Amino acid sequence: MTAFADRLFAAVDRVHNPTVLGLDPKLDFVPASIRERAVRAFSDPAQATAEALLEFNRRLIDALSDLVAVVKPQFAYYEMLGPHGVRCLADTIRHAKDRGMVVIADAKRNDIGPTAEAYARSILGETDLVDGTKHAFLDADAVTLNAYLGIDGVEPFLSVCDRLGKGVFLLVRTSNPSAVDFQDLTLADGRLLYEAVAAKVTGWGATRIASCGYSSVGAVVGATWPEQARTLRRLMPTAPILVPGYGAQGATADDAAANFDAQGRGAVVNASRSLMCAYNLKYHEGRLTAEDFESAARTEAARMRDDLTAAIGRKRTDA
């Protein structure tokens, strides 16, 4: 069984690109031709909607899997469509894995005891069935978690990770502006709350270091906070870092590069709208439409790869 961090960074090295394709699809993003085809094929509007999103996802994955090695579906966009949406989510994960991509489930789960175990098994592991068999319905490679409940809400996920070679990414310093309301609170010992969470991430991962030098316990650190990211990289030397906030949320490649180590490794950078809807970017204005989403996404994925590579190179030179 190959450890999660080894699989993650081997996949990144394969394409020489730390980009993550965020699949947060809205119906507005889907070209009219796909929507119309789904309406003709399925009489149930909810099923037609889910099938349209699935075709959109599959075509993005097929267009990018040789350029981008990691995909991150955001569960909320699928769950709001009910059973058909969850089926779309499962099929999207399966399709990405069939194309050799690593799948990070952006579910931000947390609870304690048996409930946390149920979440862990539903997203990362296997479910017991009445005939005595087990089945992995989603089988993602990693999941995002909220650490607020402490180890009670994390340990069940770690147990599944240890058994099946999966990973977790704990929310440490998120990219949203109001994160300061809680994550920057000063504790009695003088540390900021996000620094205390970072220490836990390092501790929980200490016995789970893969051969690449990184653990199966990672962190989410927003690219919109580059100064904090530099501190957190030092506090979490063995944690893979998932970096949201690049592109549509305003962070630059140099901001994201603050999360990488001195060798230019250890992090992956998410882009959602800027890849899914690359046809809307200013430099495509007047030339592309939603029907060109695949070619536009490839162009943007290559540009993002080059942008990040240059920024990581500058960081290494300055170090």
LUMMIDO-598286 format. One line per 5 residues: their letters; for each residue x, y, z of N, C-alpha, C. Coordinates in pm, whole numbers, always signed. Layout:
# residues N
a = X Y Z X Y Z X Y Z; ...
This chain:
# residues 319
mtafa = +84 -120 +0 +0 +0 +0 +88 +125 +0; +69 +210 -99 +147 +333 -109 +83 +443 -25; +165 +512 +52 +115 +619 +139 +58 +733 +56; -41 +803 +114 -108 +910 +40 -10 +1015 -10; +78 +1064 +76 +169 +1172 +36 +259 +1129 -79
drlfa = +303 +1003 -77 +385 +954 -188 +306 +954 -318; +180 +912 -313 +98 +911 -434 +69 +1053 -481; +41 +1143 -386 +10 +1282 -422 +126 +1347 -495; +245 +1340 -436 +356 +1412 -496 +417 +1340 -616; +398 +1207 -624 +436 +1137 -747 +348 +1182 -863
avdrv = +219 +1202 -834 +127 +1249 -938 +163 +1390 -982; +196 +1477 -885 +236 +1614 -918 +363 +1612 -1002; +459 +1529 -964 +586 +1521 -1038 +564 +1470 -1180; +466 +1382 -1197 +439 +1324 -1329 +403 +1432 -1430; +326 +1531 -1387 +283 +1636 -1480 +360 +1767 -1460
hnptv = +453 +1767 -1364 +533 +1887 -1334 +443 +2008 -1307; +339 +1981 -1226 +240 +2086 -1206 +169 +2065 -1072; +178 +2160 -977 +111 +2144 -848 -34 +2193 -846; -93 +2213 -962 -230 +2263 -971 -331 +2156 -932; -437 +2200 -864 -553 +2116 -834 -672 +2171 -911
lgldp = -742 +2083 -982 -865 +2122 -1051 -981 +2114 -953; -1033 +2229 -912 -1149 +2232 -824 -1276 +2219 -905; -1354 +2117 -876 -1479 +2094 -948 -1596 +2135 -859; -1632 +2262 -869 -1744 +2321 -795 -1847 +2368 -899; -1906 +2276 -973 -1983 +2316 -1091 -2120 +2374 -1059
kldfv = -2149 +2486 -1122 -2284 +2542 -1121 -2344 +2521 -1260; -2475 +2513 -1265 -2540 +2490 -1393 -2508 +2602 -1492; -2488 +2724 -1440 -2456 +2837 -1527 -2324 +2817 -1601; -2234 +2734 -1545 -2104 +2712 -1608 -2113 +2618 -1727; -2219 +2538 -1733 -2229 +2429 -1830 -2279 +2481 -1964
pasir = -2211 +2449 -2074 -2255 +2496 -2205 -2397 +2453 -2239; -2463 +2534 -2318 -2602 +2507 -2355 -2618 +2372 -2424; -2520 +2333 -2505 -2532 +2207 -2579 -2540 +2088 -2483; -2465 +2092 -2373 -2468 +1984 -2275 -2601 +1984 -2202; -2648 +2101 -2161 -2775 +2110 -2089 -2891 +2061 -2176
eravr = -2891 +2102 -2301 -2999 +2064 -2391 -3000 +1914 -2416; -2881 +1855 -2429 -2872 +1711 -2450 -2925 +1635 -2328; -2896 +1684 -2209 -2943 +1619 -2087 -3094 +1628 -2075; -3151 +1742 -2112 -3297 +1760 -2105 -3367 +1662 -2200; -3309 +1642 -2316 -3368 +1548 -2413 -3359 +1404 -2363
afsdp = -3252 +1372 -2290 -3226 +1233 -2251 -3297 +1191 -2123; -3329 +1287 -2035 -3382 +1253 -1903 -3506 +1337 -1874; -3615 +1269 -1840 -3740 +1341 -1814 -3742 +1408 -1677; -3666 +1355 -1582 -3658 +1413 -1448 -3560 +1530 -1450; -3606 +1653 -1422 -3516 +1769 -1428 -3396 +1758 -1334
aqata = -3416 +1697 -1216 -3303 +1682 -1124 -3199 +1588 -1181; -3243 +1479 -1241 -3149 +1386 -1303 -3080 +1450 -1423; -3157 +1524 -1504 -3098 +1591 -1620 -2990 +1690 -1576; -3017 +1762 -1468 -2918 +1858 -1417 -2791 +1788 -1374; -2806 +1679 -1296 -2690 +1605 -1249 -2611 +1545 -1366
ealle = -2682 +1494 -1465 -2614 +1434 -1581 -2540 +1540 -1662; -2596 +1660 -1670 -2527 +1769 -1740 -2398 +1806 -1668; -2405 +1814 -1535 -2285 +1843 -1457 -2182 +1732 -1473; -2228 +1608 -1476 -2135 +1496 -1490 -2063 +1500 -1624; -2137 +1527 -1731 -2069 +1537 -1862 -1967 +1650 -1861
fnrrl = -2005 +1763 -1804 -1914 +1877 -1793 -1787 +1837 -1717; -1804 +1770 -1603 -1690 +1727 -1522 -1601 +1629 -1598; -1664 +1530 -1659 -1587 +1428 -1730 -1504 +1490 -1842; -1564 +1582 -1914 -1491 +1642 -2026 -1377 +1732 -1977; -1397 +1799 -1864 -1287 +1875 -1805 -1173 +1783 -1761
idals = -1209 +1674 -1695 -1109 +1577 -1650 -1032 +1521 -1770; -1104 +1482 -1874 -1039 +1427 -1993 -948 +1530 -2060; -990 +1655 -2056 -911 +1761 -2121 -786 +1796 -2043; -786 +1771 -1911 -678 +1823 -1827 -593 +1717 -1758; -631 +1591 -1764 -563 +1491 -1680 -416 +1473 -1715
dlvav = -373 +1513 -1834 -230 +1505 -1866 -155 +1630 -1822; -228 +1734 -1780 -167 +1859 -1733 -184 +1880 -1584; -292 +1828 -1527 -326 +1848 -1386 -350 +1710 -1325; -283 +1681 -1214 -287 +1546 -1158 -381 +1531 -1038; -436 +1642 -989 -517 +1638 -868 -650 +1708 -895
vkpqf = -759 +1649 -844 -891 +1708 -861 -959 +1717 -724; -1036 +1823 -704 -1100 +1846 -575 -1248 +1881 -594; -1337 +1783 -590 -1480 +1815 -596 -1530 +1870 -463; -1605 +1979 -469 -1666 +2039 -350 -1804 +1977 -332; -1822 +1905 -220 -1940 +1822 -201 -2071 +1900 -207
ayyem = -2074 +2024 -160 -2200 +2098 -152 -2269 +2112 -287; -2190 +2126 -393 -2249 +2148 -526 -2320 +2024 -577; -2286 +1909 -523 -2348 +1783 -563 -2462 +1746 -467; -2438 +1764 -340 -2539 +1727 -240 -2668 +1806 -256; -2659 +1930 -306 -2781 +2010 -318 -2874 +1958 -427
lgphg = -2825 +1864 -509 -2909 +1803 -611 -2969 +1671 -565; -2950 +1636 -438 -3010 +1515 -385 -2943 +1390 -438; -3017 +1277 -444 -2957 +1149 -483 -2887 +1153 -618; -2944 +1223 -715 -2880 +1230 -846 -2746 +1305 -837; -2740 +1406 -754 -2615 +1480 -737 -2508 +1396 -670
vrcla = -2547 +1317 -571 -2449 +1230 -504 -2398 +1124 -602; -2485 +1075 -687 -2441 +980 -789 -2345 +1048 -887; -2373 +1173 -922 -2282 +1250 -1008 -2145 +1264 -940; -2146 +1292 -810 -2022 +1305 -735 -1942 +1175 -740; -2008 +1064 -711 -1940 +934 -711 -1883 +903 -849
dtirh = -1960 +931 -954 -1914 +903 -1090 -1800 +996 -1130; -1803 +1119 -1082 -1695 +1214 -1109 -1565 +1165 -1044; -1573 +1122 -918 -1455 +1070 -849 -1401 +948 -921; -1489 +858 -960 -1445 +736 -1029 -1377 +768 -1161; -1435 +863 -1234 -1378 +899 -1363 -1239 +961 -1346
akdrg = -1224 +1047 -1247 -1093 +1110 -1222 -989 +1005 -1185; -1027 +910 -1100 -933 +806 -1060 -898 +715 -1177; -995 +689 -1264 -967 +609 -1384 -866 +679 -1475; -861 +812 -1467 -766 +888 -1548 -634 +912 -1474; -616 +845 -1360 -491 +853 -1287 -476 +974 -1198
mvvia = -586 +1044 -1170 -580 +1164 -1087 -600 +1128 -939; -540 +1209 -853 -561 +1199 -708 -681 +1284 -673; -772 +1230 -592 -898 +1298 -561 -899 +1343 -415; -912 +1475 -395 -930 +1533 -262 -1077 +1570 -247; -1145 +1505 -154 -1287 +1535 -129 -1297 +1660 -43
dakrn = -1352 +1767 -101 -1366 +1891 -24 -1501 +1887 +48; -1502 +1819 +163 -1625 +1797 +237 -1629 +1871 +369; -1511 +1908 +422 -1498 +1982 +548 -1582 +1919 +659; -1568 +1789 +674 -1645 +1716 +774 -1581 +1728 +912; -1663 +1703 +1014 -1614 +1684 +1149 -1729 +1645 +1239
digpt = -1702 +1552 +1326 -1793 +1511 +1432 -1712 +1423 +1524; -1775 +1358 +1620 -1700 +1275 +1713 -1750 +1132 +1710; -1664 +1041 +1755 -1700 +903 +1777 -1753 +832 +1654; -1860 +753 +1669 -1914 +674 +1559 -1955 +758 +1438; -2000 +883 +1463 -2041 +967 +1349 -1921 +1003 +1264
aeaya = -1809 +1039 +1327 -1686 +1069 +1253 -1639 +945 +1177; -1652 +828 +1239 -1613 +705 +1170 -1701 +682 +1048; -1831 +711 +1060 -1921 +695 +946 -1885 +790 +833; -1854 +915 +868 -1808 +1009 +765 -1681 +958 +696; -1587 +911 +777 -1459 +865 +722 -1479 +747 +628
rsilg = -1563 +654 +670 -1585 +536 +586 -1665 +572 +460; -1756 +668 +471 -1838 +703 +354 -1755 +773 +248; -1656 +853 +288 -1579 +932 +192 -1449 +864 +150; -1380 +804 +248 -1248 +747 +221 -1246 +595 +219; -1336 +533 +296 -1325 +390 +320 -1438 +309 +263
etdlv = -1473 +204 +335 -1570 +108 +288 -1689 +100 +382; -1804 +67 +326 -1928 +54 +402 -1967 -93 +411; -2011 -137 +529 -2058 -274 +547 -2195 -292 +483; -2213 -401 +410 -2340 -431 +344 -2404 -556 +407; -2533 -574 +381 -2609 -680 +448 -2560 -820 +413
dgtkh = -2493 -836 +300 -2445 -969 +262 -2308 -1001 +318; -2258 -911 +407 -2129 -935 +469 -2012 -878 +393; -2036 -820 +276 -1928 -760 +198 -1912 -613 +236; -1807 -551 +184 -1784 -409 +202 -1775 -344 +65; -1816 -218 +57 -1810 -148 -72 -1766 -4 -50
aflda = -1675 +42 -135 -1630 +181 -130 -1713 +262 -229; -1808 +339 -180 -1899 +411 -268 -1834 +535 -328; -1756 +609 -250 -1691 +729 -301 -1541 +705 -322; -1472 +653 -222 -1333 +610 -235 -1239 +725 -276; -1259 +844 -217 -1167 +955 -242 -1032 +923 -178
davtl = -928 +991 -224 -793 +969 -172 -767 +1049 -45; -835 +1160 -28 -816 +1245 +89 -942 +1328 +109; -953 +1388 +229 -1071 +1468 +260 -1029 +1590 +343; -1098 +1701 +323 -1076 +1819 +407 -1159 +1806 +534; -1100 +1848 +647 -1164 +1835 +777 -1154 +1964 +856
naylg = -1251 +1983 +946 -1247 +2090 +1044 -1196 +2030 +1175; -1090 +2086 +1231 -1028 +2030 +1351 -1088 +2082 +1480; -1194 +2162 +1472 -1244 +2235 +1589 -1282 +2144 +1706; -1328 +2021 +1679 -1367 +1931 +1786 -1249 +1856 +1847; -1130 +1878 +1792 -1013 +1813 +1848 -993 +1672 +1794
idgve = -905 +1597 +1860 -867 +1466 +1810 -986 +1370 +1806; -1089 +1391 +1890 -1208 +1305 +1887 -1271 +1302 +1748; -1265 +1415 +1678 -1326 +1423 +1546 -1230 +1393 +1433; -1103 +1371 +1464 -1002 +1347 +1361 -953 +1203 +1362; -940 +1144 +1480 -884 +1010 +1493 -956 +906 +1407
pflsv = -1091 +906 +1399 -1155 +806 +1313 -1112 +818 +1167; -1087 +939 +1121 -1037 +957 +984 -894 +905 +971; -812 +933 +1073 -673 +887 +1069 -665 +736 +1068; -756 +671 +1139 -758 +524 +1140 -784 +468 +1001; -879 +529 +930 -906 +487 +793 -786 +518 +704
cdrlg = -725 +633 +724 -606 +670 +645 -494 +568 +665; -470 +532 +790 -363 +436 +820 -391 +300 +755; -516 +260 +754 -552 +128 +702 -551 +123 +550; -589 +234 +486 -611 +232 +341 -518 +324 +262; -424 +390 +330 -332 +478 +259 -396 +606 +209
kgvfl = -487 +661 +287 -556 +784 +250 -498 +903 +328; -550 +1025 +301 -499 +1145 +366 -609 +1239 +411; -572 +1335 +496 -665 +1440 +541 -596 +1575 +529; -677 +1679 +511 -629 +1817 +511 -711 +1895 +612; -648 +1936 +722 -716 +2010 +828 -718 +2159 +797
lvrts = -833 +2223 +819 -842 +2367 +801 -755 +2436 +906; -655 +2512 +860 -565 +2582 +951 -579 +2733 +936; -559 +2783 +815 -576 +2928 +790 -646 +2942 +657; -777 +2964 +661 -857 +2961 +539 -849 +3095 +466; -893 +3094 +341 -871 +3210 +253 -975 +3320 +266
npsav = -1086 +3292 +336 -1193 +3392 +344 -1157 +3507 +438; -1200 +3630 +408 -1161 +3747 +488 -1199 +3737 +635; -1315 +3681 +667 -1359 +3677 +807 -1289 +3568 +888; -1195 +3496 +828 -1119 +3396 +903 -1052 +3458 +1025; -1019 +3586 +1016 -951 +3653 +1128 -1036 +3655 +1254
dfqdl = -1168 +3650 +1241 -1256 +3660 +1358 -1229 +3549 +1460; -1189 +3432 +1412 -1162 +3319 +1501 -1018 +3271 +1490; -970 +3254 +1368 -841 +3189 +1349 -723 +3273 +1398; -742 +3404 +1411 -636 +3491 +1459 -648 +3527 +1607; -739 +3462 +1680 -751 +3490 +1823 -622 +3451 +1895
tladg = -583 +3534 +1992 -462 +3508 +2070 -496 +3420 +2190; -422 +3313 +2207 -444 +3220 +2317 -367 +3264 +2441; -393 +3197 +2552 -330 +3234 +2679 -178 +3220 +2673; -129 +3128 +2589 +17 +3109 +2581 +83 +3201 +2479; +4 +3293 +2420 +59 +3390 +2327 +51 +3350 +2182
rllye = +22 +3223 +2155 +9 +3180 +2016 -126 +3224 +1959; -132 +3236 +1827 -259 +3255 +1760 -327 +3119 +1744; -459 +3121 +1734 -533 +2995 +1727 -486 +2911 +1610; -464 +2972 +1493 -423 +2892 +1377 -285 +2830 +1398; -200 +2894 +1479 -70 +2836 +1509 -85 +2713 +1598
avaak = -181 +2717 +1690 -207 +2601 +1775 -261 +2484 +1692; -349 +2514 +1598 -400 +2409 +1510 -286 +2351 +1427; -197 +2436 +1379 -82 +2389 +1300 +4 +2294 +1381; +23 +2325 +1509 +102 +2236 +1595 +37 +2099 +1606; -96 +2096 +1615 -168 +1969 +1620 -150 +1891 +1490
vtgwg = -158 +1960 +1378 -138 +1895 +1248 -1 +1828 +1243; +101 +1899 +1289 +236 +1843 +1290 +243 +1723 +1383; +183 +1735 +1500 +186 +1624 +1594 +112 +1502 +1544; -8 +1521 +1488 -86 +1409 +1439 -18 +1340 +1320; +63 +1414 +1247 +130 +1355 +1133 +266 +1297 +1163
atria = +316 +1316 +1284 +455 +1279 +1317 +485 +1132 +1296; +389 +1045 +1320 +411 +901 +1303 +360 +852 +1168; +328 +944 +1080 +267 +906 +953 +345 +966 +836; +477 +969 +848 +562 +1028 +745 +588 +926 +635; +562 +963 +511 +586 +876 +396 +731 +889 +350
scgys = +768 +810 +253 +907 +811 +206 +946 +943 +141; +847 +1019 +94 +876 +1150 +32 +908 +1256 +136; +891 +1226 +265 +918 +1320 +372 +797 +1396 +421; +683 +1370 +360 +558 +1435 +401 +463 +1332 +459; +370 +1380 +543 +281 +1290 +613 +145 +1281 +544
svgav = +60 +1194 +597 -77 +1182 +545 -169 +1285 +609; -117 +1366 +702 -195 +1469 +769 -153 +1605 +714; -237 +1663 +631 -206 +1790 +567 -287 +1904 +624; -270 +2021 +564 -334 +2143 +612 -390 +2221 +494; -493 +2299 +522 -547 +2394 +425 -501 +2533 +469
vgatw = -428 +2601 +382 -376 +2735 +411 -404 +2823 +290; -482 +2927 +307 -522 +3011 +195 -407 +3091 +136; -406 +3098 +3 -303 +3175 -66 -317 +3325 -41; -434 +3367 +10 -457 +3509 +36 -386 +3557 +162; -316 +3468 +232 -244 +3504 +355 -97 +3462 +344
peqar = -18 +3519 +253 +118 +3470 +231 +211 +3485 +351; +197 +3593 +429 +284 +3609 +546 +257 +3499 +648; +129 +3473 +675 +94 +3366 +767 +139 +3231 +711; +131 +3216 +580 +171 +3090 +518 +319 +3061 +540; +402 +3162 +536 +545 +3140 +560 +568 +3087 +701
tlrrl = +496 +3146 +797 +506 +3098 +935 +457 +2954 +946; +344 +2926 +881 +285 +2794 +891 +369 +2688 +821; +437 +2724 +714 +527 +2627 +650 +637 +2584 +746; +687 +2679 +827 +789 +2645 +926 +730 +2560 +1039; +607 +2590 +1079 +545 +2516 +1188 +500 +2376 +1147
mptap = +478 +2357 +1017 +429 +2227 +966 +524 +2175 +858; +647 +2143 +894 +746 +2106 +792 +715 +1978 +717; +631 +1891 +775 +601 +1763 +709 +458 +1754 +659; +383 +1862 +665 +242 +1858 +625 +226 +1898 +478; +163 +1816 +397 +123 +1864 +264 +22 +1978 +282
ilvpg = +35 +2082 +204 -54 +2197 +219 -140 +2212 +93; -270 +2217 +115 -366 +2246 +8 -394 +2395 +11; -372 +2462 -101 -374 +2608 -106 -490 +2657 -193; -600 +2701 -131 -707 +2766 -208 -682 +2916 -218; -759 +2984 -300 -752 +3130 -305 -681 +3188 -425
ygaqg = -617 +3101 -506 -547 +3150 -625 -648 +3186 -734; -618 +3291 -808 -701 +3323 -924 -824 +3403 -890; -941 +3341 -898 -1067 +3413 -882 -1079 +3481 -746; -1015 +3425 -641 -1023 +3485 -508 -916 +3593 -486; -829 +3614 -584 -740 +3729 -580 -595 +3704 -548
atadd = -558 +3583 -506 -418 +3556 -472 -336 +3529 -598; -210 +3566 -592 -119 +3547 -705 -37 +3420 -687; +38 +3386 -790 +128 +3270 -781 +235 +3292 -674; +284 +3414 -661 +384 +3442 -558 +324 +3426 -419; +197 +3463 -401 +130 +3441 -274 +122 +3290 -244
aaanf = +81 +3213 -343 +68 +3068 -324 +203 +3003 -297; +308 +3055 -357 +441 +2994 -343 +493 +2997 -200; +437 +3084 -116 +479 +3091 +24 +455 +2959 +97; +367 +2874 +43 +334 +2749 +109 +428 +2634 +72; +516 +2656 -24 +607 +2550 -68 +734 +2550 +16
daqgr = +801 +2435 +21 +923 +2426 +99 +1043 +2478 +20; +1160 +2468 +78 +1280 +2525 +15 +1318 +2454 -115; +1268 +2331 -132 +1294 +2256 -255 +1182 +2274 -359; +1085 +2361 -328 +975 +2384 -420 +872 +2272 -419; +859 +2204 -305 +765 +2092 -295 +672 +2114 -176
gavvn = +584 +2018 -154 +506 +2017 -31 +370 +2081 -35; +329 +2134 -150 +198 +2200 -156 +134 +2177 -292; +1 +2191 -295 -76 +2189 -420 -172 +2308 -415; -196 +2367 -531 -270 +2494 -539 -399 +2473 -617; -510 +2505 -553 -641 +2484 -615 -682 +2601 -705
asrsl = -745 +2567 -815 -813 +2665 -900 -945 +2602 -944; -1053 +2673 -923 -1185 +2620 -959 -1243 +2697 -1076; -1301 +2813 -1048 -1366 +2891 -1155 -1270 +2927 -1267; -1145 +2959 -1232 -1052 +3004 -1336 -1016 +2892 -1433; -1041 +2766 -1397 -1023 +2655 -1490 -1156 +2612 -1552
mcayn = -1258 +2595 -1468 -1388 +2552 -1521 -1444 +2654 -1621; -1426 +2782 -1590 -1483 +2890 -1672 -1372 +2973 -1735; -1265 +2908 -1775 -1151 +2981 -1833 -1191 +3059 -1958; -1296 +3015 -2026 -1341 +3087 -2145 -1388 +3228 -2113; -1416 +3257 -1986 -1460 +3391 -1944 -1345 +3485 -1911
lkyhe = -1223 +3432 -1907 -1109 +3516 -1869 -1089 +3627 -1970; -1035 +3737 -1922 -1026 +3859 -2004 -951 +3837 -2135; -842 +3757 -2129 -763 +3743 -2252 -831 +3655 -2356; -946 +3591 -2321 -1025 +3518 -2420 -1145 +3599 -2469; -1162 +3718 -2416 -1281 +3797 -2445 -1302 +3816 -2596
grlta = -1422 +3783 -2641 -1456 +3800 -2781 -1410 +3686 -2870; -1336 +3591 -2814 -1283 +3481 -2896 -1344 +3346 -2863; -1377 +3325 -2733 -1427 +3195 -2689 -1562 +3208 -2623; -1637 +3097 -2626 -1765 +3089 -2556 -1761 +2969 -2463; -1870 +2947 -2390 -1878 +2832 -2300 -1858 +2700 -2374
edfes = -1893 +2696 -2502 -1875 +2573 -2578 -1728 +2538 -2596; -1639 +2634 -2575 -1494 +2612 -2588 -1429 +2584 -2453; -1506 +2537 -2354 -1454 +2529 -2217 -1334 +2436 -2205; -1329 +2329 -2286 -1216 +2236 -2275 -1085 +2298 -2321; -1086 +2357 -2438 -962 +2417 -2489 -919 +2535 -2403
aarte = -1017 +2614 -2355 -985 +2727 -2268 -924 +2679 -2137; -979 +2571 -2083 -925 +2516 -1958 -783 +2466 -1977; -753 +2403 -2088 -616 +2357 -2114 -519 +2474 -2123; -561 +2578 -2193 -474 +2697 -2206 -446 +2757 -2069; -551 +2768 -1985 -533 +2827 -1853 -453 +2736 -1761
aarmr = -473 +2604 -1772 -396 +2511 -1688 -247 +2520 -1720; -213 +2531 -1848 -72 +2544 -1885 -16 +2678 -1838; -97 +2785 -1851 -50 +2917 -1805 -31 +2917 -1654; -126 +2856 -1579 -115 +2849 -1433 +7 +2768 -1392; +30 +2657 -1459 +149 +2576 -1431 +276 +2659 -1445
ddlta = +285 +2732 -1555 +405 +2813 -1578 +416 +2926 -1477; +302 +2984 -1441 +298 +3093 -1342 +348 +3042 -1206; +296 +2927 -1163 +338 +2871 -1035 +484 +2827 -1038; +526 +2765 -1147 +665 +2720 -1157 +761 +2838 -1145; +729 +2948 -1212 +815 +3067 -1204 +816 +3125 -1062
aigrk = +700 +3130 -998 +692 +3186 -863 +767 +3099 -763; +755 +2968 -776 +828 +2877 -686 +978 +2892 -708; +1017 +2909 -834 +1159 +2931 -864 +1212 +3058 -803; +1132 +3164 -807 +1173 +3291 -743 +1187 +3273 -593; +1095 +3199 -533 +1102 +3176 -388 +1229 +3100 -352
rtda = +1264 +2999 -430 +1385 +2923 -401 +1509 +3008 -417; +1508 +3097 -514 +1623 +3185 -538 +1639 +3284 -421; +1527 +3331 -368 +1531 +3430 -259 +1563 +3367 -124; +1542 +3235 -113 +1558 +3169 +17 +1705 +3168 +64
